[in-house]
Amino acid sequence: MWVLVKYLLLVSLGMGIGIVLMCIMQVGKEADREMELFKEREEK
């Protein structure tokens, strides 16, 4: 029984870490896009 609970917690932890990493990647992509737009505005 405790093994099942342990595995469930580990899977939940892994899913949580995966979701956080995806959010961080999305924010980084948006920041890169904003920096490109900012550089284009500066050049004009």
Beta strands, then each sheet from edge to edge (+ up, - down):
end
